[in-house]
Amino acid sequence: MSPIISPSELKNLSTHNLIILDARTGKDVKQNYLEKHIKGARFIDLDKDLAEIGDDAAFGGRHPLPTLEKFAETLAHLGIAEDSHIVVYDDKNGSNAAARAWWMLKSFGIENVQLLDGGIQAAEKNIIEFSSGEESFDKTELIKKEKWSLPLSTLEDVENELKSNSSTVVDVRDSYRYRGESEPIDLVAGHIPGAINIPFSENLDENGLFLSPEVLKEKYSQLLENTPDNLIIHCGSGVTACHTILALVHAGFKIPNLYVGSWSEWSRREGKEIAKEVQE
């Protein structure tokens, strides 16, 4: 199953176990959901459902993964079973919580998960039916898992891999943040020394839709000098990094490692070197 589904494909999808998730973020997001969402969509919250935010972002970053037990409770509350067919969307071209939800669901062992290409905006353009208010659905039984099945890297892993030159670390944030020109979210501008920058926005065309698998494969083969193995992907807090992981899977590459703590953890951890490409 492709990790991406188009609005027209979704509109024509007929399956008894389809569950649509609205993963939009931002101010008043739950109210926005209640006012208008794709018919049947269930709301999933980045901060509450897709992360377990701690007291100190220096250990885990701004959006650490929740425990498997807590995520299992979230899935049960949303009525998700292991054989569910899930389509998830947001309003930021899939680059925010939708991609993170896709990664977490796949890593939890839910096989049939797709991201809606173009998000809610594309759904509106394609005249997909919308609704408002809360949706009613039945809860499901808890799914028990012992570990995340997709590869993860810790801060120590990133540091060791860079020292041994055994992995390529990719920072998918906007270039101005990578260069250290300014930092709108975290406390310090710059990047992890040795990491390369490939902004996640380069996965998209001028209309905010994912590039084709063929174009993505050629693009990343060139950018990574035909060695797209042993990759560690990170961003600010392990959210938009999932957009690039999805794009790589869409292109046919093996699933790279996700560094969840990302820049928000590295830049706060005492003693970690920070690189910049601009003069102070």
Beta strands, then each sheet from edge to edge (+ up, - down):
strand 1: 4-5
strand 2: 18-22
strand 3: 37-38
strand 4: 42-43
strand 5: 85-89
strand 6: 113-116
strand 7: 130-131
strand 8: 152-153
strand 9: 168-171
strand 10: 196-197
strand 11: 231-234
strand 12: 257-259
sheet 1: 1+ 6+ 5+ 2+ 4+
sheet 2: 3+ 7-
sheet 3: 8+ 12+ 11+ 9+ 10+
end
